[in-house]
Structures are given as C-alpha cells and as structure tokens.
Amino acid sequence: MANLITVDHLYRYYGKVCAVNDVGFTLEKGEVLGFLGPNGAGKTTTMQMLSGNLAPSSGQIIINGFDLLDQPNKAKRSLGYLPDTPPLYKELSVQEFLHYCAALQSIPKNAITHAINKTKERCGLMAVSHRLIANLSKGFQQRVGIAQAILHNPDVIILDEPTVGLDPIQIKEIRTLIRELGQDHGIILSTHILNEVQESCTHVQIIHQGRLILKESIAGLNEAMNTDSLHVTTRLAADKSLLLAISGINAIENITDHQLNIHYNTVNDPTRQIIETIIANGWELQELTPIKKSMEDVFIALTKDSQS
C-alpha cells in the first residue's frame, strides 16, 4: 500500500532551540495515527509543518507523492487540517461557512451542494445548518472545524487537539467521528491525552522534547500500560543489578543513592520479591509507595528496550 505521507529527517529550530529533532514517519490509508506527547513536546510545530503552515529548517515531507516544499499546491490538495483553534467565521451560518470553504477548496460549482450535504451528514450538522456558528456549543463548533477539513474529501486529515475543552459527551461524539473518518482516510491526531489515543487511534507515535521515541500499535501501547511503579527508600544504598534480576521488573530509576523508582509489569507483580531482596541484603526498607501512572512511566515502559 502506498504511503499517504512520508516524512524524513524533519527539523525545526527557533533560534538555537531545536523544537523538532529528526522526526520521520509514514502514514497509510485507514491508519489513525495518534501523535502523543506532553505540552511543549513539539506536536503542534510538527502539525504546522505537515500542513504547510510552517517551513521546516530541514527535512522532507511527501504527501500523496508530491513534495510539500517543491509542489505545495498539489500536495495541499490532499490535505485537510484542523488547527488547535478551529478557523471559523462565527458571524456566518454553518451553511454559509461551508459554502465559502468549498469555494476556497476549488470544488466545482455543480458539486458544492452535494459535498456540503455529505459533510454535514458525516459531522452531524444537518440540524444546525442555518444557525450562526457563534451561537453553537463548543462541541458543534469543533464539528464545523472538522467539516471544513474534510469538505473536499482529502486523503489526509490532520487534527490538532480536536477534543480540547469539550465535555465528556462531546468528546465521545468527536472520537466516534474520528474513528469513522479513519476508515476512508489517513488521519494524524495530535494530543497530550493518553486515553484519546487509546480510544480513537490504530497506532501511536510518541514525541518527547522534539524527538520521536517510538511508533507502536494500540495493542502494543496497551501492553505497555500494564506497567506500574513503586517508590522505594532504603537506609543503605541498594544494588540495582540484584533488583533488576527479579522477574517482572522493567526498569529502575535512581532518584538518590537511597531512593529508587521501580517500574514493573502488573502481570507479574514483583513487590513481594522486592521486599524480600531488600531485607535479605540488609538494605533496610524505609518506604515502599505505589506511584500513580504518568506519561513518563509510559515513555519508560515503551522505550525500555531502546534505552537498554
């Protein structure tokens, strides 16, 4: 299957700061790729480069066979883009706005009505066609934002934080829409919310400090999520090599000489063996506390093989 997007060695500098560092990946039809990372990781900068709104410092972006820098008009015909703030003219009705967007996308006049009606139906906007966008709820405004991105039936849809600020019901509706769109398009979904990726995507790509650290299937992500952590304090410094030999332990972080964070697989909980090893070696256990799972724990679990 031909790639809809191919990204090679993408960099973006702001002065001396490298916001995107050697990013490369591909996207195929039917793939919903979750671009996951904490705020400030480089997600939006990457989305802006993929959509042609920001020039990379170096690297190549190929969309449907066209180089985005060399043939921007041809490449952008295959793109639909929803930035983190939907680009809406709120003084227009939904119908007026989509008609305007259809003209911007050079949809033939005899095909505009069909394209708008199909898009409104897909995005659940038929009932609000003639309402002003300013008077719609944020969830419906987000739907209008998605509608303008898919109106011209692009092969690639880029969605930057599409559910931010929505209530739980609106979030569920947008996620369902994204899954439906993913059947006929290639989608890149940027988010800092882990659950967003698990609910909406087929694959996940984690970006951290501007660098891609892994691309995984959702099944692989869920397997990695079977990881928990313990904070351990001992009076004497523990021997990490003895603890790492315990079955089920994935990684150990040194906090201080006497404090460790131990990451382990919940399928084979090694807590008892950890306690027994500490006691048997006379390190004197002072604290053993479960740690709430965080994005950093996911990074460690998913990348333990590459870090070893």
N, C-alpha and C positions, 0 to 999 in steps of 0.2 A: 504493500500500500504506500502511495506517495505521501511524503510529509507535506502538511499544510504550512507549517512554519519550521524553518531550520535556523537556529541561532548559533553563531560561532564566535568565541573569544570576544564577548561583548564587555567593554569597559566604559565607565563614565566617571570623570573626575570633576570635582568642584574645587578649583584651585589645586591644592596638594592632597585634598581628601578624595580617596577612591570610594565612591558610593556604590558602584557596581564593578565587581572584580572578576574578570574572566568567566562570565556566565555563558553557558552553552547548553542547548536542549533542542528537542524536536516535539512537534505536535501533529497528531494524525486525526482524521475524521472519526467521530464517535468517541473521542477522548475528552474528558473534562479534567483538566489539569489544575489542581489546587496549588497556587503559589503561596506558600505558607512561611511566615516569619514574624518576629516581633516588630513593633513600630520602630521605624528608623533602620530596618534591615536592608532596604533598597528595593522593596516591592514596587512602589509607585514610580520610582525612577525607571525601573525596567519596563513597566507597563507603558510609560510615556514614550520610551524609545521604540517599543514594539508597535505602537500606534502611529509613529512618525511625528509625534508632537515634540520630541526632544532628540537632538542628534547625539549619537554615541561618540565618545572620544576616539574609540577604535572598535573594530569588530564588524561582523556582517549579519544582516537579517534578511532571510529569503522568505517571501510569502507567496505561496502558490507558484513557485518558480521564478518570481520576479524579485530582484534586489531592491530593498526598500529605499536605499540611498540613490541608486542609479536610475531606477524606474519607479519613482514614488507613486505616480498616478495609477499605473497598472497594479502595483502591489496593494494600494489602499482600496481598490475596488473590491478586494476580497475580505476587507476588514469591517467589523462593526465594533464600536468602542463606547463603553460606559465608564467615564472617569468617576473618581470617588465622590465628586459633586455633580449630579446629573445636569447636563446642559440644556435647561428648559427655558422657554419663553412663557412665563407664567401668566402673562396677560392674554394669551391665546387659549382657545379651547383645545381639547385633545385632538379633535378632527383637524382644526386649522394648523396646529403644530406639526402633526404627522404629514399633512399635505405639503407644508413648507419643507420638511425633511426629505420628502420624496423628490421634490424639485432639486434640492441640493445633491441628492444621490443620482441625479440624471435618469430617474425611472421614466420610461416613455409615458406620455400623457394618457394613452389608451390603456395603460396597465396600472395607473396610480390608484384608482378606486379599489381594484382587486387586491393590490398589495397592502393598502391601508386596512381594508376589512379583514384580510387574513391575519395581519399583525395584531389588530385589536382583539380578534378572537383568541389568538395564541396567548396574549398577555392579559386576558380577562378585562378588557377595557370597553367592551361594547356598550355597557350600561352607562358609561360616563363620557361618551363621545363628545357631547356638546356642552360639557361642563368646563369652566375655566380651570386651568391647571392649578392656579393659585388657591382654588377652593377645594382641592383634593387633599386627602390624607397623605402623609409621607410615604406610606406603602404604595398607594396608587401613583404618586409622583415617581417613585422608583420604577414602577411598571412602565410608565411612559418613557422613562430613560432607557429601559431595556428595549422598548418598542422602537425607538429611533435607531438603536444599534442594530436591530435585526430586520428593519423595514425593507432593505434592498437584498435580503436573503444572502448575506455574506457567508463565505466558507468558514471564516474565523471570527469568533466573538470574544472580545476582551472585556472582562468585568472587574473593575477595581473596587473592592469592598462593597459589594452590591446590597448587603443587608445591614449596613451600619445604621444605627439609630432607629431601627424598626422594632415593633413589638413582637412577641413570640408568634402570634397568629400570622402576621405579615411575613415574618422570617420563614415560616413553614411554607407559605404560598410561593415565595420567591424561590426557595430551594426546589420545590416541585417543578416550577417553570424551568429552572436551570437544567434539571435532570432531563426534562422533555426536550429542550433545545439541544442537549448533548447527543441525542440520537441522530440528528441530521447535520450537525456542525462539529467543528473543533472549538473547544472553549478553554480559555485561560481565566481562572478565577483567583484574584488576589485577596488574601485575608490574613489577619493575625489570629483568627479564632480556629482552634484545632477542630472543634465539633463541626464547624462549617464545612471543612474539607471532608470529614468522615461522612457527612450527610449528603453532600452534593457531588462529589468527585469520583472519578475512576482511578486517578493517580495523584500523587502528591509530590511536590518539589519544595524542599526547604531551603530558604535563603537566610544567611546569618552573617551580619557585618559585611554585606555586599557580595558574599561568595555562596554559590550553591554547594550545599554539603551532602545532598542526596536526592535522588528521584526514586520513588517507590510506588508500588501499587497500594491501594487502600487496604488490601489484605495484609500486606507487609507492614503497613503503619499500625493496623490494629494488633498485629502480633507484637510489635514493639511496645504498644501501650500496655501489654501485660507486664509492665515493669513498675516496681515500687522502690522506695528508697528509705533508708534508715540513717539517722544522725547518731553517731556513736562517739562517746567520750570515754577515754581511759586515763588512769593516773600515769601509767608508763606508756611510752610510745609503742604502738602495735606494729607487728611485722606484716606489711601489706601482702607479701608473697604467700604467707600462710593463709590469710583470709581469702585471697583470690583463688586458692586451690579448692575452696569449698564449692560444691556443686550448686549452680543456680545464681552465683554472683557474676554480674556482667561487667561492672566497673567500680572503681573506688577513687574518690576524690580526697586529697589531703586538704583539710581546712587549716589545721595547725598540726604540730607534731603529735598532739594528743586527741585531735578531733578529726573524724572521717565521715564522709557521706558515702554510704554503700548502696549501689544500685543493683537490684536483683530481679529475677523472673518470678512472678507470682505463681506460676505453675509449679515451681519447685522452691517453695519458701525456705530459705536457709537460716531463718532467725535463730532457731534453737542451736544450730551448729556454730553460728557466730558467737553466741553467748558461751557455749561450751569451750570454744577455742580460746576466747579471751580469758576465761577462768583457768583453763589448763596451763596457759602460758604465763599466768601471773601478772597480766597487764592491768588488772583491777578495773572492772567495768564501773563507770560512774553515771553514765547516761546512755539510754537507748530509746530514741524517739522516732516514730514514723514521720516522714516528710510528705507534705501534700504534693502531688504530682504537678510539675510545672513544664513550660515549654523547654527549659534547659534539660530536664530529665528526658524528654522525648529526643532532643538532639543527641544526648549521650547514648541512649538506647539504640537509636537508628545508625549512629556512626561509630559504634564501639569497634567494629571490625577494621574500619579505615584508620582509626586512631591507634590501634594496637601495633 
